[in-house]
Amino acid sequence: MTDGDCPADGIDWVEVWRCRQQRQRTARNYIDGRHLWSREENARRYDASSRDEYGPRVTETIAGLPLSPSARVLDIGSGPGTLALPIAPRVREVVAVEPAKGMTAVLAEHLERDGIKNVRIVQKRWEDIDIVVDLDPPYEIVIASFSVTMEEIDKAVRKMDAVAAPGGMIALYWFLDPSFYDLASEALWPELHDSPYRGGPRADLLFLILVQLGFLPRVEVLEFERTYRFATMDEAIEHFAPHFSIEDERGRGLLRSYLEGVARPGTGGEIVLSHPSRYARVWWQKSRV
């Protein structure tokens, strides 16, 4: 280190992000979201468990978006429509990009059941999207809510900016604290899979990357308590097992022991697991020039 240098001088934050993503994914038997949610039973469990529990976060997210009847919204990593469905009645169109077959199947069912006609599904990874063929930009609002898992994050965010309308908003929502799954994985993975587990990059790194790329991001720190409720411990194990690549009774026993250690009884005798955490909304407006 030469005179005048500081430890962080010259760090390529994009490469740090890529390294941390790769480190997380090299844990033995790690399964990424696209494959986890491709199974409809997993997607349906997520949809059923999240619809009520994510209500406050969804309300807060929508309140922070400049929705209008003329706006077109791009929802990257839409899942089963957690944001796309409540946003649809307030805007002209929502395009939901979601790679997992199970999630798109559940979203399509919601659209059919509720008679929603202004949501279009694009079943692709964001990395594989062709802007002209798949999207027909521009969009007044571009959202990636807890879906910023791309290794080549620089290309991903530049593509988001490219499809936004001049003056449009690009809003990324990402973890500041370890999630429930990160903490459980760090505790369980060595015994389950004889491999260490390390969580992926956080929102602080995302901010540094955007600055490095020349954007002018704003950051809001938000709080959210994710609460899971199950009628029985067996139901909880059935829900969580796929997240930890558990397919045998030994693994289910380890998971049971972990969940029993962090669960509490609910008022109606249910099993309750709560995890308070902070996340960030990192956003910027596309240049009008």
Phi and psi restraints in degrees (value plus and minus 20) as a CYANA .aco file:
   2 THR   PHI    -101.0   -61.0
   2 THR   PSI     144.9   184.9
   3 ASP   PHI     -78.4   -38.4
   3 ASP   PSI     115.7   155.7
   4 GLY   PHI      71.5   111.5
   4 GLY   PSI     -33.0     7.0
   5 ASP   PHI     -97.3   -57.3
   5 ASP   PSI     130.3   170.3
   6 CYS   PHI    -133.1   -93.1
   6 CYS   PSI     138.8   178.8
   7 PRO   PHI     -74.1   -34.1
   7 PRO   PSI     -53.0   -13.0
   8 ALA   PHI    -110.3   -70.3
   8 ALA   PSI     -27.1    12.9
   9 ASP   PHI     -80.2   -40.2
   9 ASP   PSI     110.4   150.4
  10 GLY   PHI      62.6   102.6
  10 GLY   PSI     -17.2    22.8
  11 ILE   PHI     -91.1   -51.1
  11 ILE   PSI     114.0   154.0
  12 ASP   PHI    -111.4   -71.4
  12 ASP   PSI      80.4   120.4
  13 TRP   PHI     -88.0   -48.0
  13 TRP   PSI     -47.8    -7.8
  14 VAL   PHI     -82.5   -42.5
  14 VAL   PSI     -61.5   -21.5
  15 GLU   PHI     -89.4   -49.4
  15 GLU   PSI     -55.4   -15.4
  16 VAL   PHI     -81.4   -41.4
  16 VAL   PSI     -63.9   -23.9
  17 TRP   PHI     -79.6   -39.6
  17 TRP   PSI     -67.8   -27.8
  18 ARG   PHI     -81.1   -41.1
  18 ARG   PSI     -61.6   -21.6
  19 CYS   PHI     -82.6   -42.6
  19 CYS   PSI     -63.8   -23.8
  20 ARG   PHI     -89.4   -49.4
  20 ARG   PSI     -55.3   -15.3
  21 GLN   PHI     -84.3   -44.3
  21 GLN   PSI     -65.0   -25.0
  22 GLN   PHI     -85.4   -45.4
  22 GLN   PSI     -59.3   -19.3
  23 ARG   PHI     -81.8   -41.8
  23 ARG   PSI     -61.0   -21.0
  24 GLN   PHI     -83.9   -43.9
  24 GLN   PSI     -62.0   -22.0
  25 ARG   PHI     -98.3   -58.3
  25 ARG   PSI     -33.0     7.0
  26 THR   PHI    -106.3   -66.3
  26 THR   PSI     -22.2    17.8
  27 ALA   PHI     -80.1   -40.1
  27 ALA   PSI     113.8   153.8
  28 ARG   PHI     -77.9   -37.9
  28 ARG   PSI     113.6   153.6
  29 ASN   PHI      47.7    87.7
  29 ASN   PSI      -5.2    34.8
  30 TYR   PHI     -83.5   -43.5
  30 TYR   PSI     118.2   158.2
  31 ILE   PHI    -141.8  -101.8
  31 ILE   PSI     106.5   146.5
  32 ASP   PHI    -102.1   -62.1
  32 ASP   PSI     149.1   189.1
  33 GLY   PHI     -81.1   -41.1
  33 GLY   PSI     -57.4   -17.4
  34 ARG   PHI     -80.1   -40.1
  34 ARG   PSI     -60.5   -20.5
  35 HIS   PHI    -100.0   -60.0
  35 HIS   PSI     -56.9   -16.9
  36 LEU   PHI     -80.7   -40.7
  36 LEU   PSI     -66.1   -26.1
  37 TRP   PHI    -108.9   -68.9
  37 TRP   PSI     -18.6    21.4
  38 SER   PHI     -91.6   -51.6
  38 SER   PSI     -45.3    -5.3
  39 ARG   PHI    -100.5   -60.5
  39 ARG   PSI     102.3   142.3
  40 GLU   PHI     -81.0   -41.0
  40 GLU   PSI     -55.1   -15.1
  41 GLU   PHI     -83.3   -43.3
  41 GLU   PSI     -56.8   -16.8
  42 ASN   PHI     -87.9   -47.9
  42 ASN   PSI     -63.7   -23.7
  43 ALA   PHI     -83.4   -43.4
  43 ALA   PSI     -58.8   -18.8
  44 ARG   PHI     -88.0   -48.0
  44 ARG   PSI     -57.6   -17.6
  45 ARG   PHI     -83.6   -43.6
  45 ARG   PSI     -62.6   -22.6
  46 TYR   PHI     -81.6   -41.6
  46 TYR   PSI     -67.2   -27.2
  47 ASP   PHI     -80.8   -40.8
  47 ASP   PSI     -64.5   -24.5
  48 ALA   PHI     -87.2   -47.2
  48 ALA   PSI     -59.5   -19.5
  49 SER   PHI     -99.6   -59.6
  49 SER   PSI     -44.5    -4.5
  50 SER   PHI    -115.0   -75.0
  50 SER   PSI     -40.8    -0.8
  51 ARG   PHI     -80.6   -40.6
  51 ARG   PSI     -65.0   -25.0
  52 ASP   PHI    -101.0   -61.0
  52 ASP   PSI     -63.1   -23.1
  53 GLU   PHI     -87.4   -47.4
  53 GLU   PSI     -50.6   -10.6
  54 TYR   PHI    -107.2   -67.2
  54 TYR   PSI     -19.2    20.8
  55 GLY   PHI     -70.9   -30.9
  55 GLY   PSI     -73.2   -33.2
  56 PRO   PHI     -80.9   -40.9
  56 PRO   PSI     -60.4   -20.4
  57 ARG   PHI     -87.5   -47.5
  57 ARG   PSI     -60.1   -20.1
  58 VAL   PHI     -83.8   -43.8
  58 VAL   PSI     -63.8   -23.8
  59 THR   PHI     -80.1   -40.1
  59 THR   PSI     -63.5   -23.5
  60 GLU   PHI     -86.3   -46.3
  60 GLU   PSI     -59.8   -19.8
  61 THR   PHI     -83.7   -43.7
  61 THR   PSI     -68.7   -28.7
  62 ILE   PHI     -83.0   -43.0
  62 ILE   PSI     -57.9   -17.9
  63 ALA   PHI     -82.8   -42.8
  63 ALA   PSI     -44.6    -4.6
  64 GLY   PHI    -113.3   -73.3
  64 GLY   PSI     -13.4    26.6
  65 LEU   PHI    -129.1   -89.1
  65 LEU   PSI     120.8   160.8
  66 PRO   PHI    -101.4   -61.4
  66 PRO   PSI      44.4    84.4
  67 LEU   PHI     -92.6   -52.6
  67 LEU   PSI     124.5   164.5
  68 SER   PHI    -174.5  -134.5
  68 SER   PSI     139.0   179.0
  69 PRO   PHI     -80.4   -40.4
  69 PRO   PSI     -40.9    -0.9
  70 SER   PHI    -116.0   -76.0
  70 SER   PSI     -24.5    15.5
  71 ALA   PHI     -98.9   -58.9
  71 ALA   PSI     124.8   164.8
  72 ARG   PHI    -127.3   -87.3
  72 ARG   PSI     115.0   155.0
  73 VAL   PHI    -141.0  -101.0
  73 VAL   PSI     114.3   154.3
  74 LEU   PHI    -129.1   -89.1
  74 LEU   PSI      98.2   138.2
  75 ASP   PHI    -129.8   -89.8
  75 ASP   PSI      84.6   124.6
  76 ILE   PHI    -111.9   -71.9
  76 ILE   PSI     101.1   141.1
  77 GLY   PHI      56.2    96.2
  77 GLY   PSI      32.7    72.7
  78 SER   PHI     -91.6   -51.6
  78 SER   PSI     -38.1     1.9
  79 GLY   PHI      40.5    80.5
  79 GLY   PSI    -161.9  -121.9
  80 PRO   PHI    -104.9   -64.9
  80 PRO   PSI      -5.9    34.1
  81 GLY   PHI      79.8   119.8
  81 GLY   PSI       5.7    45.7
  82 THR   PHI     -72.4   -32.4
  82 THR   PSI     -61.6   -21.6
  83 LEU   PHI    -121.8   -81.8
  83 LEU   PSI     -58.4   -18.4
  84 ALA   PHI     -78.6   -38.6
  84 ALA   PSI     -60.8   -20.8
  85 LEU   PHI     -86.3   -46.3
  85 LEU   PSI     -69.8   -29.8
  86 PRO   PHI     -92.1   -52.1
  86 PRO   PSI     -42.5    -2.5
  87 ILE   PHI     -97.1   -57.1
  87 ILE   PSI     -54.5   -14.5
  88 ALA   PHI     -70.5   -30.5
  88 ALA   PSI     -64.9   -24.9
  89 PRO   PHI     -87.6   -47.6
  89 PRO   PSI     -32.4     7.6
  90 ARG   PHI    -120.8   -80.8
  90 ARG   PSI     -25.1    14.9
  91 VAL   PHI    -154.8  -114.8
  91 VAL   PSI     154.9   194.9
  92 ARG   PHI     -94.8   -54.8
  92 ARG   PSI     -63.5   -23.5
  93 GLU   PHI    -176.3  -136.3
  93 GLU   PSI     126.5   166.5
  94 VAL   PHI    -143.3  -103.3
  94 VAL   PSI     108.9   148.9
  95 VAL   PHI    -127.4   -87.4
  95 VAL   PSI      98.4   138.4
  96 ALA   PHI    -122.8   -82.8
  96 ALA   PSI      92.0   132.0
  97 VAL   PHI    -115.9   -75.9
  97 VAL   PSI      99.1   139.1
  98 GLU   PHI    -170.4  -130.4
  98 GLU   PSI     101.2   141.2
  99 PRO   PHI    -101.1   -61.1
  99 PRO   PSI     -41.8    -1.8
 100 ALA   PHI    -103.7   -63.7
 100 ALA   PSI     105.6   145.6
 101 LYS   PHI     -80.3   -40.3
 101 LYS   PSI     -60.3   -20.3
 102 GLY   PHI     -83.6   -43.6
 102 GLY   PSI     -62.1   -22.1
 103 MET   PHI     -85.4   -45.4
 103 MET   PSI     -63.8   -23.8
 104 THR   PHI     -86.7   -46.7
 104 THR   PSI     -52.6   -12.6
 105 ALA   PHI     -84.4   -44.4
 105 ALA   PSI     -63.7   -23.7
 106 VAL   PHI     -86.2   -46.2
 106 VAL   PSI     -62.4   -22.4
 107 LEU   PHI     -81.7   -41.7
 107 LEU   PSI     -64.2   -24.2
 108 ALA   PHI     -80.8   -40.8
 108 ALA   PSI     -57.0   -17.0
 109 GLU   PHI     -84.4   -44.4
 109 GLU   PSI     -62.6   -22.6
 110 HIS   PHI     -81.3   -41.3
 110 HIS   PSI     -63.2   -23.2
 111 LEU   PHI     -83.4   -43.4
 111 LEU   PSI     -62.4   -22.4
 112 GLU   PHI     -86.0   -46.0
 112 GLU   PSI     -66.2   -26.2
 113 ARG   PHI     -83.3   -43.3
 113 ARG   PSI     -61.2   -21.2
 114 ASP   PHI    -112.2   -72.2
 114 ASP   PSI     -20.2    19.8
 115 GLY   PHI      46.6    86.6
 115 GLY   PSI      12.4    52.4
 116 ILE   PHI    -106.4   -66.4
 116 ILE   PSI     102.2   142.2
 117 LYS   PHI    -127.4   -87.4
 117 LYS   PSI     -29.8    10.2
 118 ASN   PHI    -126.5   -86.5
 118 ASN   PSI       4.3    44.3
 119 VAL   PHI    -136.9   -96.9
 119 VAL   PSI     103.9   143.9
 120 ARG   PHI    -132.4   -92.4
 120 ARG   PSI     112.3   152.3
 121 ILE   PHI    -118.6   -78.6
 121 ILE   PSI     112.6   152.6
 122 VAL   PHI    -139.3   -99.3
 122 VAL   PSI      87.5   127.5
 123 GLN   PHI    -108.3   -68.3
 123 GLN   PSI      63.3   103.3
 124 LYS   PHI    -171.5  -131.5
 124 LYS   PSI     138.0   178.0
 125 ARG   PHI     -89.8   -49.8
 125 ARG   PSI     128.3   168.3
 126 TRP   PHI     -79.3   -39.3
 126 TRP   PSI     -56.0   -16.0
 127 GLU   PHI     -82.2   -42.2
 127 GLU   PSI     -46.8    -6.8
 128 ASP   PHI    -117.9   -77.9
 128 ASP   PSI     -20.0    20.0
 129 ILE   PHI     -88.5   -48.5
 129 ILE   PSI     114.7   154.7
 130 ASP   PHI    -118.1   -78.1
 130 ASP   PSI      95.1   135.1
 131 ILE   PHI     -75.1   -35.1
 131 ILE   PSI     -65.9   -25.9
 132 VAL   PHI     -94.4   -54.4
 132 VAL   PSI     -66.9   -26.9
 133 VAL   PHI     -92.1   -52.1
 133 VAL   PSI     -62.4   -22.4
 134 ASP   PHI    -114.5   -74.5
 134 ASP   PSI     -45.8    -5.8
 135 LEU   PHI    -136.2   -96.2
 135 LEU   PSI     -54.0   -14.0
 136 ASP   PHI      34.2    74.2
 136 ASP   PSI      41.0    81.0
 137 PRO   PHI     -89.7   -49.7
 137 PRO   PSI     150.9   190.9
 138 PRO   PHI    -118.4   -78.4
 138 PRO   PSI     151.6   191.6
 139 TYR   PHI    -145.7  -105.7
 139 TYR   PSI     117.0   157.0
 140 GLU   PHI     -92.2   -52.2
 140 GLU   PSI     -47.0    -7.0
 141 ILE   PHI    -156.7  -116.7
 141 ILE   PSI     109.3   149.3
 142 VAL   PHI    -141.4  -101.4
 142 VAL   PSI     105.8   145.8
 143 ILE   PHI    -143.5  -103.5
 143 ILE   PSI     118.6   158.6
 144 ALA   PHI    -153.6  -113.6
 144 ALA   PSI      77.5   117.5
 145 SER   PHI    -121.0   -81.0
 145 SER   PSI      87.1   127.1
 146 PHE   PHI      35.2    75.2
 146 PHE   PSI      19.9    59.9
 147 SER   PHI    -155.6  -115.6
 147 SER   PSI      -2.7    37.3
 148 VAL   PHI    -108.1   -68.1
 148 VAL   PSI      49.6    89.6
 149 THR   PHI    -127.8   -87.8
 149 THR   PSI      -9.2    30.8
 150 MET   PHI     -91.2   -51.2
 150 MET   PSI     114.8   154.8
 151 GLU   PHI     -88.7   -48.7
 151 GLU   PSI     -62.5   -22.5
 152 GLU   PHI    -109.8   -69.8
 152 GLU   PSI      51.1    91.1
 153 ILE   PHI     -84.7   -44.7
 153 ILE   PSI     -50.5   -10.5
 154 ASP   PHI     -83.2   -43.2
 154 ASP   PSI     -65.7   -25.7
 155 LYS   PHI     -85.7   -45.7
 155 LYS   PSI     -57.0   -17.0
 156 ALA   PHI     -84.0   -44.0
 156 ALA   PSI     -67.4   -27.4
 157 VAL   PHI     -94.8   -54.8
 157 VAL   PSI     -51.6   -11.6
 158 ARG   PHI     -84.7   -44.7
 158 ARG   PSI     -56.8   -16.8
 159 LYS   PHI     -87.2   -47.2
 159 LYS   PSI     -58.6   -18.6
 160 MET   PHI     -80.2   -40.2
 160 MET   PSI     -64.3   -24.3
 161 ASP   PHI     -85.7   -45.7
 161 ASP   PSI     -55.8   -15.8
 162 ALA   PHI     -85.6   -45.6
 162 ALA   PSI     -52.8   -12.8
 163 VAL   PHI    -110.0   -70.0
 163 VAL   PSI     -25.9    14.1
 164 ALA   PHI     -99.2   -59.2
 164 ALA   PSI     127.9   167.9
 165 ALA   PHI     -92.3   -52.3
 165 ALA   PSI     133.5   173.5
 166 PRO   PHI     -74.0   -34.0
 166 PRO   PSI     107.7   147.7
 167 GLY   PHI      61.4   101.4
 167 GLY   PSI     -21.2    18.8
 168 GLY   PHI     -91.3   -51.3
 168 GLY   PSI     143.4   183.4
 169 MET   PHI    -123.7   -83.7
 169 MET   PSI     111.6   151.6
 170 ILE   PHI    -134.8   -94.8
 170 ILE   PSI      96.9   136.9
 171 ALA   PHI    -142.8  -102.8
 171 ALA   PSI     101.9   141.9
 172 LEU   PHI    -132.1   -92.1
 172 LEU   PSI     112.3   152.3
 173 TYR   PHI    -135.7   -95.7
 173 TYR   PSI     106.0   146.0
 174 TRP   PHI    -172.1  -132.1
 174 TRP   PSI     141.3   181.3
 175 PHE   PHI     -90.3   -50.3
 175 PHE   PSI     118.9   158.9
 176 LEU   PHI    -121.2   -81.2
 176 LEU   PSI     -51.2   -11.2
 177 ASP   PHI    -130.3   -90.3
 177 ASP   PSI     141.5   181.5
 178 PRO   PHI     -80.7   -40.7
 178 PRO   PSI     116.2   156.2
 179 SER   PHI     -96.0   -56.0
 179 SER   PSI     151.2   191.2
 180 PHE   PHI     -76.0   -36.0
 180 PHE   PSI     -62.1   -22.1
 181 TYR   PHI     -88.7   -48.7
 181 TYR   PSI     -54.9   -14.9
 182 ASP   PHI     -83.2   -43.2
 182 ASP   PSI     -68.8   -28.8
 183 LEU   PHI     -83.2   -43.2
 183 LEU   PSI     -63.7   -23.7
 184 ALA   PHI     -86.7   -46.7
 184 ALA   PSI     -58.7   -18.7
 185 SER   PHI     -85.8   -45.8
 185 SER   PSI     -62.0   -22.0
 186 GLU   PHI     -80.8   -40.8
 186 GLU   PSI     -55.2   -15.2
 187 ALA   PHI     -98.4   -58.4
 187 ALA   PSI     -56.1   -16.1
 188 LEU   PHI    -117.0   -77.0
 188 LEU   PSI     -52.4   -12.4
 189 TRP   PHI     -76.9   -36.9
 189 TRP   PSI     -63.8   -23.8
 190 PRO   PHI     -77.9   -37.9
 190 PRO   PSI     -59.6   -19.6
 191 GLU   PHI     -98.8   -58.8
 191 GLU   PSI     -55.3   -15.3
 192 LEU   PHI     -92.5   -52.5
 192 LEU   PSI     -62.4   -22.4
 193 HIS   PHI    -149.2  -109.2
 193 HIS   PSI     -12.3    27.7
 194 ASP   PHI      33.7    73.7
 194 ASP   PSI      24.8    64.8
 195 SER   PHI    -173.9  -133.9
 195 SER   PSI     122.4   162.4
 196 PRO   PHI     -92.7   -52.7
 196 PRO   PSI     139.1   179.1
 197 TYR   PHI    -147.8  -107.8
 197 TYR   PSI     113.2   153.2
 198 ARG   PHI    -150.7  -110.7
 198 ARG   PSI     113.7   153.7
 199 GLY   PHI     -86.9   -46.9
 199 GLY   PSI     143.0   183.0
 200 GLY   PHI    -101.4   -61.4
 200 GLY   PSI    -194.0  -154.0
 201 PRO   PHI     -88.4   -48.4
 201 PRO   PSI     137.1   177.1
 202 ARG   PHI    -131.0   -91.0
 202 ARG   PSI    -199.7  -159.7
 203 ALA   PHI     -88.1   -48.1
 203 ALA   PSI     -46.5    -6.5
 204 ASP   PHI     -82.8   -42.8
 204 ASP   PSI     -58.4   -18.4
 205 LEU   PHI     -89.9   -49.9
 205 LEU   PSI     -56.9   -16.9
 206 LEU   PHI     -79.0   -39.0
 206 LEU   PSI     -61.7   -21.7
 207 PHE   PHI     -80.7   -40.7
 207 PHE   PSI     -66.1   -26.1
 208 LEU   PHI     -82.3   -42.3
 208 LEU   PSI     -56.8   -16.8
 209 ILE   PHI     -85.7   -45.7
 209 ILE   PSI     -64.0   -24.0
 210 LEU   PHI     -83.1   -43.1
 210 LEU   PSI     -59.6   -19.6
 211 VAL   PHI     -83.8   -43.8
 211 VAL   PSI     -63.9   -23.9
 212 GLN   PHI     -79.7   -39.7
 212 GLN   PSI     -55.0   -15.0
 213 LEU   PHI    -102.0   -62.0
 213 LEU   PSI     -25.1    14.9
 214 GLY   PHI      76.4   116.4
 214 GLY   PSI     -12.3    27.7
 215 PHE   PHI    -104.0   -64.0
 215 PHE   PSI     147.8   187.8
 216 LEU   PHI    -140.1  -100.1
 216 LEU   PSI      57.5    97.5
 217 PRO   PHI     -98.4   -58.4
 217 PRO   PSI     130.8   170.8
 218 ARG   PHI    -130.2   -90.2
 218 ARG   PSI     131.2   171.2
 219 VAL   PHI    -148.9  -108.9
 219 VAL   PSI     112.7   152.7
 220 GLU   PHI    -144.0  -104.0
 220 GLU   PSI     108.5   148.5
 221 VAL   PHI    -113.4   -73.4
 221 VAL   PSI     105.5   145.5
 222 LEU   PHI    -143.4  -103.4
 222 LEU   PSI     138.6   178.6
 223 GLU   PHI    -139.0   -99.0
 223 GLU   PSI     127.4   167.4
 224 PHE   PHI    -173.2  -133.2
 224 PHE   PSI     116.7   156.7
 225 GLU   PHI    -131.9   -91.9
 225 GLU   PSI      90.3   130.3
 226 ARG   PHI    -103.1   -63.1
 226 ARG   PSI     102.4   142.4
 227 THR   PHI    -142.4  -102.4
 227 THR   PSI     107.0   147.0
 228 TYR   PHI    -126.8   -86.8
 228 TYR   PSI     118.0   158.0
 229 ARG   PHI    -149.1  -109.1
 229 ARG   PSI     111.2   151.2
 230 PHE   PHI    -154.8  -114.8
 230 PHE   PSI     127.3   167.3
 231 ALA   PHI     -88.9   -48.9
 231 ALA   PSI     -55.2   -15.2
 232 THR   PHI    -161.2  -121.2
 232 THR   PSI     144.1   184.1
 233 MET   PHI     -86.9   -46.9
 233 MET   PSI     -54.3   -14.3
 234 ASP   PHI     -80.3   -40.3
 234 ASP   PSI     -58.5   -18.5
 235 GLU   PHI     -85.2   -45.2
 235 GLU   PSI     -59.8   -19.8
 236 ALA   PHI     -83.7   -43.7
 236 ALA   PSI     -63.1   -23.1
 237 ILE   PHI     -83.7   -43.7
 237 ILE   PSI     -61.0   -21.0
 238 GLU   PHI     -81.2   -41.2
 238 GLU   PSI     -57.1   -17.1
 239 HIS   PHI     -90.2   -50.2
 239 HIS   PSI     -65.8   -25.8
 240 PHE   PHI    -106.0   -66.0
 240 PHE   PSI     -44.5    -4.5
 241 ALA   PHI     -72.7   -32.7
 241 ALA   PSI     -64.6   -24.6
 242 PRO   PHI     -82.6   -42.6
 242 PRO   PSI     -49.5    -9.5
 243 HIS   PHI     -85.8   -45.8
 243 HIS   PSI     -46.5    -6.5
 244 PHE   PHI    -129.5   -89.5
 244 PHE   PSI      -1.5    38.5
 245 SER   PHI      33.6    73.6
 245 SER   PSI      22.7    62.7
 246 ILE   PHI    -115.6   -75.6
 246 ILE   PSI     105.8   145.8
 247 GLU   PHI    -153.6  -113.6
 247 GLU   PSI     -14.3    25.7
 248 ASP   PHI    -154.1  -114.1
 248 ASP   PSI     151.1   191.1
 249 GLU   PHI     -89.8   -49.8
 249 GLU   PSI     -52.4   -12.4
 250 ARG   PHI     -80.3   -40.3
 250 ARG   PSI     -67.4   -27.4
 251 GLY   PHI     -83.0   -43.0
 251 GLY   PSI     -59.5   -19.5
 252 ARG   PHI     -84.3   -44.3
 252 ARG   PSI     -54.2   -14.2
 253 GLY   PHI     -86.9   -46.9
 253 GLY   PSI     -61.1   -21.1
 254 LEU   PHI     -84.4   -44.4
 254 LEU   PSI     -61.7   -21.7
 255 LEU   PHI     -84.7   -44.7
 255 LEU   PSI     -60.8   -20.8
 256 ARG   PHI     -79.6   -39.6
 256 ARG   PSI     -65.4   -25.4
 257 SER   PHI     -81.6   -41.6
 257 SER   PSI     -61.4   -21.4
 258 TYR   PHI     -85.1   -45.1
 258 TYR   PSI     -68.4   -28.4
 259 LEU   PHI     -84.3   -44.3
 259 LEU   PSI     -58.6   -18.6
 260 GLU   PHI     -82.6   -42.6
 260 GLU   PSI     -48.1    -8.1
 261 GLY   PHI     -97.3   -57.3
 261 GLY   PSI     -41.5    -1.5
 262 VAL   PHI    -134.0   -94.0
 262 VAL   PSI     -29.2    10.8
 263 ALA   PHI    -103.1   -63.1
 263 ALA   PSI     140.1   180.1
 264 ARG   PHI    -155.5  -115.5
 264 ARG   PSI     134.8   174.8
 265 PRO   PHI     -95.9   -55.9
 265 PRO   PSI     121.0   161.0
 266 GLY   PHI    -108.6   -68.6
 266 GLY   PSI     156.0   196.0
 267 THR   PHI     -85.5   -45.5
 267 THR   PSI     -50.1   -10.1
 268 GLY   PHI    -120.4   -80.4
 268 GLY   PSI      -1.1    38.9
 269 GLY   PHI      64.9   104.9
 269 GLY   PSI     -13.9    26.1
 270 GLU   PHI     -99.0   -59.0
 270 GLU   PSI     149.8   189.8
 271 ILE   PHI    -114.2   -74.2
 271 ILE   PSI     105.8   145.8
 272 VAL   PHI    -141.8  -101.8
 272 VAL   PSI     111.5   151.5
 273 LEU   PHI    -146.8  -106.8
 273 LEU   PSI     103.5   143.5
 274 SER   PHI    -141.2  -101.2
 274 SER   PSI     124.4   164.4
 275 HIS   PHI    -164.3  -124.3
 275 HIS   PSI      82.2   122.2
 276 PRO   PHI     -95.6   -55.6
 276 PRO   PSI     121.5   161.5
 277 SER   PHI    -175.2  -135.2
 277 SER   PSI     145.4   185.4
 278 ARG   PHI    -131.4   -91.4
 278 ARG   PSI     124.8   164.8
 279 TYR   PHI    -156.9  -116.9
 279 TYR   PSI     150.9   190.9
 280 ALA   PHI    -146.1  -106.1
 280 ALA   PSI     123.7   163.7
 281 ARG   PHI    -120.5   -80.5
 281 ARG   PSI      93.9   133.9
 282 VAL   PHI    -130.2   -90.2
 282 VAL   PSI      96.3   136.3
 283 TRP   PHI    -163.8  -123.8
 283 TRP   PSI     140.1   180.1
 284 TRP   PHI    -171.9  -131.9
 284 TRP   PSI     144.1   184.1
 285 GLN   PHI    -124.5   -84.5
 285 GLN   PSI     117.7   157.7
 286 LYS   PHI     -87.2   -47.2
 286 LYS   PSI     119.2   159.2
 287 SER   PHI     -79.1   -39.1
 287 SER   PSI     121.3   161.3
 288 ARG   PHI    -104.4   -64.4
 288 ARG   PSI     -27.2    12.8
